[in-house]
Amino acid sequence: MPTLRSATANASPMGTPLPAETSTPRSVKRRLTPGRAGESPGASRHTSPHRHPHASTGPVHVPKMLSASPKSSRKRLYGDFVAAEKPKWNPRDAAQMRAVKEALHVATVPSSELVCRDNELRRVLEFCEACVEQEKAGSLYVCGCPGTGKTLSINKIKDSLVCWGNETPDALTINCTNLANTSDIFGKMLETFQNRKKGRNKLSPLHQLQSMFSNKDSAPRRMMLVIVDEIDYLITRDRAVLHDLFMLTTCPFSRCILIGIANAIDLADRFLPKLESLNCKPLVVTFRAYSKDQISDIVKHRLKVLEYDVFEPLALEFCARKVAAASGDMRKALGVCRSAVEVLEARLHDFPDKELRIVTFDHMDIALSKAFKSAVVDSILCLPQHQQMVLCALANTFQHCKKKATTLGELNKSYIEICRSTQVPALGMIEFSNMCMVLSDQGFMKLGQSKEDKLRRVTLHIDSSDITFAFKVRTIVLNPTLLGNKEFFCCHVYLSNESMLQGNRFFQKCLEQRC
């Protein structure tokens, strides 16, 4: 028979701690306490290990925490560590709707650091800091497609240089599209460099700047950061002005840090060789088009200032993929997101009793259709299925080769391959030739003359990107058994940077979401 704790306590000296009390955990002590199995109703169930064994067995005042239920005590213990739920967006609230539109506006400049442009910012900032520290002039050429963050990044660097160190350079920003005459750019620079009022001088502003930078006594002491935006305007109008502008950085006492910004990527190849021969070749920094992940990250970063979710994840991914495949223009993506919010707002106005709390995939689909809408795309979508497949085959043929024309026989082979992959019965050669004549009459293609029908020359009269986008918007690339053969056909010229398998997976999620 096991020895009870009360019996052991009577045999021990008073005040001496028992081995079981010093080494046994508290949970084990409670199990060893008498009264667990067959104790009297009046016995206490909470026995302290420091309580004298001969103490009276009167009513015991139990602490409040021990008498509470396990559920309430757990809530007290862990309630502080549970994260508060994110509040839901109320699109019917005018203030919240205004805050969302403001966060997605193109003119809204992010207050924090720029995302997805760390490498470009680092290169430009290192170049500017080296010029300021060495008190040496230099030139930089920033190029990239529209909406890739060039101007915004350079303005951020200008603001950081103004607050940097004791040798703070002056800053001047010039947009070439605002110039009435291209040579006026030198007059604006001269006004900034001269501390005194412009006096009468027979020399032109360009010659005055050249004379100023060639003489040590007349050269300004402070560095000047000159940002020339839309510099490609100078190339198309007067290339001599562009050459003279970059040559100012080669003067012996020049204090000019010149940064030129242009949209065309191939612009550097057109004027850099001449600048290299003049010994004033600038450093080139290219801003690549945004990828789908970068577009999604930038939109999420802008919406961090809000306390609620605005877009469904699938809708935001849909927008990022479409814009990245089309151009990678971040301004376009922000415009589409604002348009999707406005679509939701219109739905709330039309259906006051409907519960809408977030921008869904359907809202984004409507916004994308509006943004990339064109008369050619609408005409393609109204064509019969086989005529659409002929255009798809034609675009597919020109995408995989550099030729701008093909023959009717080669086009028929590509058309048959698409029909076979989509399990749609192909039409015969006579019907195929008649469809091509109909498309030629509508202005989509042009058919040449030949004695043999298969050798007739076929050229595309519309942009192949319109064909591609028409099938991106309305075609779901899935197994035909899911939608039926009548509603299904495959476009081999799918997203330019996505594989067919990735496209299938993405639109599979879209279909599941809409169902």
C-alpha positions as CSV (number, residue, x, y, z in Angstrom):
1,M,0.0,0.0,0.0
2,P,1.5,3.4,-1.0
3,T,2.5,5.7,1.8
4,L,0.4,8.8,2.0
5,R,1.9,12.3,2.2
6,S,0.2,13.0,5.5
7,A,1.8,10.0,7.1
8,T,5.3,10.9,5.9
9,A,4.8,14.4,7.2
10,N,4.1,13.2,10.7
11,A,7.3,11.2,10.8
12,S,9.5,14.0,9.6
13,P,10.8,16.8,11.8
14,M,8.7,20.0,11.7
15,G,10.0,22.6,9.3
16,T,12.3,20.3,7.4
17,P,11.5,20.1,3.7
18,L,10.7,16.6,2.4
19,P,12.7,15.2,-0.6
20,A,9.4,14.8,-2.5
21,E,8.6,18.4,-2.0
22,T,12.0,19.7,-3.2
23,S,12.4,17.5,-6.2
24,T,8.9,16.7,-7.4
25,P,7.2,19.0,-9.9
26,R,4.1,20.8,-8.8
27,S,1.8,18.7,-11.1
28,V,3.1,15.5,-9.6
29,K,2.6,16.9,-6.1
30,R,-1.0,17.5,-6.9
31,R,-1.5,13.9,-8.0
32,L,0.2,12.7,-4.8
33,T,-2.0,14.9,-2.6
34,P,-4.6,12.8,-0.6
35,G,-8.2,13.3,-1.3
36,R,-8.0,12.8,-5.1
37,A,-9.8,9.4,-4.9
38,G,-12.3,9.2,-2.1
39,E,-11.7,12.4,-0.2
40,S,-14.4,13.9,1.9
41,P,-16.6,16.6,0.4
42,G,-15.3,19.2,2.8
43,A,-11.7,18.5,2.2
44,S,-9.6,21.1,0.4
45,R,-8.3,20.3,-3.1
46,H,-5.6,22.9,-3.1
47,T,-2.8,22.0,-0.7
48,S,0.2,24.2,-0.6
49,P,3.5,22.4,-0.1
50,H,4.5,25.1,2.5
51,R,1.4,24.5,4.6
52,H,1.9,22.9,8.0
53,P,0.5,19.3,8.0
54,H,-1.3,19.8,11.3
55,A,-3.0,23.0,10.3
56,S,-6.8,23.1,10.6
57,T,-8.9,22.0,7.7
58,G,-11.2,25.0,7.7
59,P,-12.4,26.8,4.6
60,V,-9.6,27.7,2.3
61,H,-9.6,31.0,0.4
62,V,-8.6,30.0,-3.2
63,P,-6.9,32.7,-5.4
64,K,-9.1,34.0,-8.1
65,M,-6.8,32.8,-10.9
66,L,-6.9,29.2,-9.8
67,S,-10.6,29.2,-9.4
68,A,-11.2,30.4,-12.9
69,S,-12.0,28.0,-15.7
70,P,-9.2,26.8,-18.0
71,K,-10.7,28.6,-20.9
72,S,-10.8,32.0,-19.2
73,S,-7.3,31.6,-17.7
74,R,-6.0,30.7,-21.2
75,K,-7.7,33.8,-22.6
76,R,-6.1,35.9,-19.9
77,L,-2.6,34.4,-20.5
78,Y,-2.5,34.5,-24.3
79,G,-5.0,37.3,-25.2
80,D,-2.3,39.9,-25.4
81,F,-0.3,37.9,-27.9
82,V,-3.1,37.4,-30.4
83,A,-2.8,39.9,-33.4
84,A,-5.7,42.1,-33.9
85,E,-7.7,41.4,-37.0
86,K,-7.2,43.8,-39.9
87,P,-10.3,46.1,-40.3
88,K,-12.3,45.6,-43.5
89,W,-12.5,48.2,-46.1
90,N,-15.9,50.0,-46.4
91,P,-16.1,51.2,-50.1
92,R,-19.3,53.1,-49.2
93,D,-17.3,55.4,-46.9
94,A,-16.3,58.5,-49.0
95,A,-13.2,59.1,-46.9
96,Q,-11.8,55.6,-47.3
97,M,-12.6,55.6,-51.0
98,R,-10.8,58.9,-51.4
99,A,-7.8,57.5,-49.6
100,V,-7.6,54.5,-51.8
101,K,-7.7,56.6,-55.0
102,E,-5.1,59.0,-53.7
103,A,-2.7,56.1,-52.8
104,L,-3.1,54.7,-56.4
105,H,-2.7,58.1,-58.2
106,V,0.2,58.5,-60.5
107,A,1.0,61.9,-59.1
108,T,1.2,60.6,-55.5
109,V,4.9,60.3,-54.6
110,P,5.7,57.6,-52.0
111,S,6.9,59.1,-48.8
112,S,9.2,56.2,-48.0
113,E,12.0,54.6,-50.1
114,L,11.4,53.4,-53.6
115,V,11.0,49.7,-54.1
116,C,12.3,47.5,-56.9
117,R,14.9,50.1,-58.0
118,D,17.7,49.5,-55.5
119,N,20.5,48.7,-58.0
120,E,19.7,51.7,-60.2
121,L,19.4,54.1,-57.3
122,R,22.7,52.9,-55.9
123,R,24.6,53.4,-59.2
124,V,23.3,56.9,-59.7
125,L,23.9,57.9,-56.1
126,E,27.4,56.6,-56.1
127,F,28.1,58.6,-59.3
128,C,26.8,61.8,-57.9
129,E,28.5,61.5,-54.6
130,A,31.9,60.8,-56.3
131,C,31.5,63.9,-58.4
132,V,30.7,66.1,-55.4
133,E,33.5,64.7,-53.3
134,Q,36.1,65.0,-56.0
135,E,34.6,68.3,-57.2
136,K,34.7,67.0,-60.7
137,A,32.1,67.3,-63.5
138,G,30.5,64.3,-65.1
139,S,27.6,63.1,-67.2
140,L,25.1,60.3,-66.8
141,Y,22.4,59.0,-69.2
142,V,19.3,57.3,-67.8
143,C,17.2,55.5,-70.3
144,G,14.2,53.1,-70.1
145,C,10.7,52.6,-71.3
146,P,7.9,54.9,-70.1
147,G,6.6,54.3,-66.6
148,T,9.7,52.6,-65.2
149,G,10.5,55.1,-62.5
150,K,13.3,57.1,-64.1
151,T,12.2,60.6,-63.2
152,L,10.9,59.6,-59.7
153,S,14.2,57.9,-58.9
154,I,16.3,60.9,-60.0
155,N,14.2,63.3,-58.0
156,K,14.6,61.1,-54.9
157,I,18.4,61.2,-55.5
158,K,18.3,65.0,-55.9
159,D,16.5,65.4,-52.6
160,S,19.0,63.2,-50.9
161,L,21.9,65.1,-52.3
162,V,20.5,68.4,-51.1
163,C,20.5,67.1,-47.6
164,W,23.9,65.4,-47.9
165,G,27.1,66.7,-46.2
166,N,28.5,70.2,-46.2
167,E,29.2,70.3,-49.9
168,T,25.6,70.5,-50.9
169,P,25.2,71.0,-54.7
170,D,22.7,73.3,-56.3
171,A,20.0,71.6,-58.4
172,L,18.3,72.5,-61.6
173,T,15.6,70.4,-63.4
174,I,14.8,71.2,-67.1
175,N,12.1,69.5,-69.1
176,C,13.0,69.8,-72.8
177,T,9.4,69.6,-74.0
178,N,8.8,73.0,-72.3
179,L,11.5,74.7,-74.3
180,A,10.4,77.0,-77.1
181,N,13.8,76.7,-78.6
182,T,16.3,74.0,-77.8
183,S,19.1,76.5,-77.3
184,D,17.1,78.0,-74.4
185,I,18.5,75.3,-72.2
186,F,21.8,77.1,-71.9
187,G,20.1,80.3,-70.8
188,K,18.4,78.5,-68.0
189,M,21.7,77.0,-66.9
190,L,23.4,80.4,-67.0
191,E,20.7,82.1,-64.9
192,T,21.3,79.4,-62.2
193,F,25.1,79.6,-62.2
194,Q,25.2,83.4,-62.1
195,N,24.5,84.8,-58.6
196,R,24.1,88.3,-60.0
197,K,21.5,89.5,-62.4
198,K,22.0,88.8,-66.0
199,G,23.8,91.7,-67.6
200,R,24.2,92.7,-71.1
201,N,26.5,90.4,-73.0
202,K,27.0,90.0,-76.7
203,L,28.0,86.4,-76.2
204,S,25.4,83.7,-76.4
205,P,24.5,81.7,-73.2
206,L,26.5,78.7,-74.5
207,H,29.6,80.7,-75.0
208,Q,29.3,82.4,-71.7
209,L,29.1,79.0,-70.0
210,Q,32.1,77.7,-71.9
211,S,34.0,80.8,-70.9
212,M,32.9,80.5,-67.3
213,F,34.0,76.8,-67.1
214,S,37.3,77.4,-68.8
215,N,38.6,80.1,-66.4
216,K,39.5,79.3,-62.9
217,D,38.6,82.7,-61.5
218,S,35.2,82.8,-63.1
219,A,34.3,79.2,-62.4
220,P,31.6,78.7,-59.7
221,R,32.7,77.2,-56.4
222,R,29.6,75.1,-55.8
223,M,28.7,72.0,-57.8
224,M,25.5,72.1,-59.9
225,L,23.3,69.1,-60.5
226,V,21.5,69.6,-63.8
227,I,18.7,67.1,-64.6
228,V,17.5,67.2,-68.2
229,D,14.3,65.3,-68.6
230,E,12.9,64.2,-72.1
231,I,16.4,64.7,-73.5
232,D,15.4,62.7,-76.6
233,Y,13.6,65.9,-77.7
234,L,17.0,67.5,-78.3
235,I,18.0,64.6,-80.5
236,T,15.0,64.9,-82.8
237,R,15.1,68.7,-83.1
238,D,18.8,69.7,-82.9
239,R,21.5,67.2,-82.2
240,A,24.2,69.9,-82.1
241,V,22.6,71.3,-78.9
242,L,22.8,67.8,-77.3
243,H,26.5,67.6,-78.1
244,D,27.3,71.0,-76.8
245,L,25.4,70.2,-73.6
246,F,27.5,67.1,-72.8
247,M,30.7,68.8,-73.8
248,L,30.2,71.4,-71.0
249,T,31.2,68.6,-68.6
250,T,34.6,68.4,-70.3
251,C,35.7,72.0,-69.6
252,P,38.7,72.1,-67.2
253,F,36.9,74.0,-64.4
254,S,33.4,72.7,-65.0
255,R,31.2,72.1,-61.9
256,C,28.3,70.6,-63.8
257,I,26.9,67.2,-63.0
258,L,24.6,66.4,-66.0
259,I,21.9,63.7,-65.9
260,G,19.9,63.2,-69.0
261,I,16.7,61.1,-69.0
262,A,15.0,59.6,-72.0
263,N,12.4,56.9,-72.8
264,A,14.0,55.3,-75.8
265,I,16.4,52.5,-74.9
266,D,18.1,52.5,-78.3
267,L,18.7,56.2,-78.1
268,A,22.1,55.7,-76.6
269,D,23.3,53.7,-79.7
270,R,22.3,56.7,-81.9
271,F,24.2,59.5,-80.2
272,L,26.8,57.8,-77.9
273,P,29.3,57.1,-80.6
274,K,29.5,60.8,-81.5
275,L,29.8,61.7,-77.8
276,E,32.6,59.1,-77.4
277,S,34.5,60.7,-80.3
278,L,34.1,64.1,-78.6
279,N,35.5,62.6,-75.3
280,C,32.3,63.2,-73.4
281,K,30.6,59.8,-73.3
282,P,28.3,59.6,-70.3
283,L,27.7,56.7,-68.0
284,V,24.6,54.8,-69.0
285,V,22.0,53.4,-66.5
286,T,19.1,51.5,-68.0
287,F,15.8,51.1,-66.2
288,R,14.2,47.8,-67.3
289,A,10.5,47.4,-67.6
290,Y,8.8,46.2,-64.5
291,S,8.0,42.5,-64.1
292,K,4.7,41.1,-62.8
293,D,6.2,40.5,-59.3
294,Q,7.6,44.1,-59.2
295,I,4.3,45.6,-60.3
296,S,2.5,43.6,-57.6
297,D,5.0,44.6,-54.9
298,I,4.8,48.3,-55.8
299,V,1.0,48.4,-55.6
300,K,1.1,46.6,-52.3
301,H,3.7,49.0,-51.0
302,R,1.6,52.0,-52.0
303,L,-1.4,50.5,-50.2
304,K,0.5,49.9,-47.0
305,V,-0.6,53.3,-45.7
306,L,-4.1,51.9,-45.5
307,E,-5.3,49.8,-42.7
308,Y,-7.5,47.5,-44.9
309,D,-7.3,45.2,-47.9
310,V,-8.5,46.7,-51.1
311,F,-7.8,44.1,-53.8
312,E,-8.4,40.4,-54.0
313,P,-4.9,38.7,-54.4
314,L,-6.0,37.1,-57.7
315,A,-7.2,40.4,-59.1
316,L,-3.9,42.1,-58.3
317,E,-2.0,39.2,-59.9
318,F,-4.2,39.4,-63.0
319,C,-3.4,43.1,-63.4
320,A,0.3,42.7,-62.8
321,R,0.6,39.9,-65.4
322,K,-1.4,41.8,-68.1
323,V,0.5,45.0,-67.7
324,A,3.9,43.3,-67.5
325,A,3.2,41.3,-70.7
326,A,2.0,44.4,-72.5
327,S,4.6,47.1,-71.6
328,G,5.7,46.9,-67.9
329,D,4.5,50.5,-67.5
330,M,3.9,51.1,-63.8
331,R,1.7,54.2,-64.5
332,K,-0.5,52.0,-66.6
333,A,-0.8,49.5,-63.8
334,L,-1.8,52.2,-61.3
335,G,-4.4,53.6,-63.8
336,V,-5.9,50.1,-64.2
337,C,-6.1,49.6,-60.4
338,R,-7.8,53.0,-60.0
339,S,-10.2,52.1,-62.8
340,A,-11.0,48.8,-61.0
341,V,-11.8,50.7,-57.9
342,E,-14.1,53.0,-59.9
343,V,-15.8,49.9,-61.4
344,L,-16.5,48.7,-57.8
345,E,-17.8,52.2,-56.9
346,A,-20.2,52.1,-59.9
347,R,-21.5,48.7,-58.9
348,L,-22.2,50.0,-55.4
349,H,-24.2,52.9,-56.9
350,D,-26.2,50.6,-59.2
351,F,-26.8,47.9,-56.5
352,P,-27.2,49.7,-53.2
353,D,-28.2,46.5,-51.4
354,K,-25.4,44.4,-52.6
355,E,-22.6,43.5,-50.2
356,L,-19.2,44.4,-51.9
357,R,-16.1,44.7,-49.7
358,I,-13.2,44.3,-52.0
359,V,-12.1,44.6,-55.7
360,T,-12.5,41.2,-57.3
361,F,-11.2,39.5,-60.4
362,D,-14.3,40.6,-62.4
363,H,-13.8,44.3,-61.6
364,M,-10.2,44.1,-62.6
365,D,-11.1,42.3,-65.9
366,I,-13.5,45.1,-66.8
367,A,-10.8,47.7,-66.0
368,L,-8.2,45.9,-68.1
369,S,-10.6,45.7,-71.0
370,K,-11.1,49.4,-70.9
371,A,-7.4,50.2,-70.6
372,F,-6.4,48.1,-73.6
373,K,-9.5,48.5,-75.7
374,S,-9.1,49.2,-79.4
375,A,-11.3,49.0,-82.4
376,V,-9.1,46.3,-83.9
377,V,-9.4,44.1,-80.8
378,D,-13.1,44.5,-80.8
379,S,-13.3,43.5,-84.5
380,I,-11.2,40.4,-83.8
381,L,-13.4,39.3,-81.0
382,C,-16.5,39.6,-83.2
383,L,-15.0,37.2,-85.8
384,P,-16.2,33.6,-86.2
385,Q,-14.1,31.0,-84.4
386,H,-12.2,29.7,-87.4
387,Q,-11.3,33.1,-88.7
388,Q,-9.9,34.0,-85.3
389,M,-7.8,30.8,-85.5
390,V,-6.5,31.9,-88.9
391,L,-5.4,35.2,-87.4
392,C,-3.9,33.3,-84.4
393,A,-1.9,31.1,-86.8
394,L,-0.7,34.1,-88.8
395,A,0.5,35.9,-85.7
396,N,2.1,32.7,-84.5
397,T,4.0,32.4,-87.8
398,F,5.4,35.9,-87.7
399,Q,6.3,35.6,-84.1
400,H,8.7,32.7,-84.6
401,C,10.4,34.1,-87.7
402,K,11.6,37.6,-88.8
403,K,9.7,37.4,-92.1
404,K,6.9,39.9,-92.7
405,A,5.1,37.6,-95.2
406,T,4.3,34.0,-95.7
407,T,2.4,31.8,-98.2
408,L,-1.1,30.5,-98.0
409,G,0.2,27.0,-97.9
410,E,2.4,27.7,-94.9
411,L,-0.4,29.5,-93.1
412,N,-2.7,26.5,-93.7
413,K,-0.2,24.2,-92.0
414,S,0.0,26.4,-88.9
415,Y,-3.8,26.6,-88.9
416,I,-4.1,22.8,-89.0
417,E,-1.7,22.5,-86.1
418,I,-3.8,24.8,-83.9
419,C,-7.0,22.9,-84.9
420,R,-5.3,19.6,-83.9
421,S,-4.0,20.9,-80.6
422,T,-7.5,22.3,-79.7
423,Q,-9.4,19.3,-81.0
424,V,-11.4,21.5,-83.4
425,P,-12.0,20.0,-86.9
426,A,-10.1,21.9,-89.5
427,L,-11.7,23.1,-92.7
428,G,-10.6,22.1,-96.1
429,M,-8.2,24.1,-98.3
430,I,-11.0,25.7,-100.3
431,E,-12.9,26.9,-97.2
432,F,-9.6,28.1,-95.7
433,S,-8.8,30.1,-98.8
434,N,-12.3,31.7,-98.8
435,M,-11.8,32.6,-95.1
436,C,-8.5,34.3,-95.9
437,M,-10.2,36.3,-98.7
438,V,-12.9,37.4,-96.3
439,L,-10.2,38.5,-93.8
440,S,-8.4,40.3,-96.6
441,D,-11.6,42.2,-97.6
442,Q,-12.0,43.3,-93.9
443,G,-8.5,44.7,-93.9
444,F,-6.8,42.2,-91.5
445,M,-4.5,40.7,-94.1
446,K,-3.5,41.1,-97.8
447,L,-3.5,38.3,-100.3
448,G,-1.2,38.4,-103.3
449,Q,-1.8,36.9,-106.8
450,S,-0.5,33.5,-108.0
451,K,-1.5,30.8,-110.4
452,E,-1.4,28.2,-107.6
453,D,-3.5,29.0,-104.5
454,K,-1.0,27.7,-102.0
455,L,1.7,30.0,-103.3
456,R,-0.3,33.2,-102.8
457,R,1.6,35.7,-100.6
458,V,0.0,36.6,-97.3
459,T,1.0,39.8,-95.3
460,L,-0.5,41.0,-92.0
461,H,-2.1,44.5,-92.2
462,I,-2.7,44.9,-88.4
463,D,-0.3,44.8,-85.5
464,S,0.3,41.3,-84.2
465,S,0.1,42.6,-80.6
466,D,-3.6,43.4,-81.2
467,I,-4.2,39.7,-82.1
468,T,-2.2,38.6,-79.1
469,F,-4.1,40.8,-76.7
470,A,-7.5,39.9,-78.1
471,F,-6.8,36.3,-77.2
472,K,-5.3,37.2,-73.8
473,V,-8.4,39.0,-72.7
474,R,-11.1,36.6,-73.8
475,T,-9.4,33.2,-74.3
476,I,-9.0,30.9,-71.3
477,V,-6.3,28.4,-72.1
478,L,-7.6,25.3,-70.5
479,N,-8.5,21.7,-71.2
480,P,-11.4,21.6,-73.8
481,T,-13.4,19.2,-71.5
482,L,-13.7,22.0,-68.9
483,L,-15.4,24.6,-71.2
484,G,-16.5,22.6,-74.2
485,N,-15.1,22.7,-77.7
486,K,-17.4,25.5,-78.9
487,E,-16.0,28.0,-76.2
488,F,-12.4,26.8,-76.3
489,F,-9.5,27.3,-78.6
490,C,-5.8,27.8,-77.9
491,C,-3.7,30.8,-78.7
492,H,0.0,29.8,-79.2
493,V,1.0,33.5,-79.0
494,Y,0.1,33.7,-75.3
495,L,1.9,35.9,-72.8
496,S,5.2,36.9,-74.2
497,N,7.1,36.0,-71.1
498,E,5.0,33.2,-69.8
499,S,4.9,29.6,-70.8
500,M,1.7,27.8,-71.8
501,L,1.8,25.7,-68.6
502,Q,2.1,28.8,-66.4
503,G,-0.8,30.3,-68.3
504,N,-2.9,27.2,-67.8
505,R,-2.3,27.2,-64.1
506,F,-3.1,30.9,-63.7
507,F,-6.4,30.8,-65.6
508,Q,-7.3,27.6,-63.9
509,K,-7.2,29.6,-60.6
510,C,-9.3,32.4,-62.3
511,L,-11.9,29.9,-63.4
512,E,-12.1,28.4,-59.9
513,Q,-12.4,31.8,-58.4
514,R,-15.2,32.9,-60.7
515,C,-17.1,29.6,-60.1
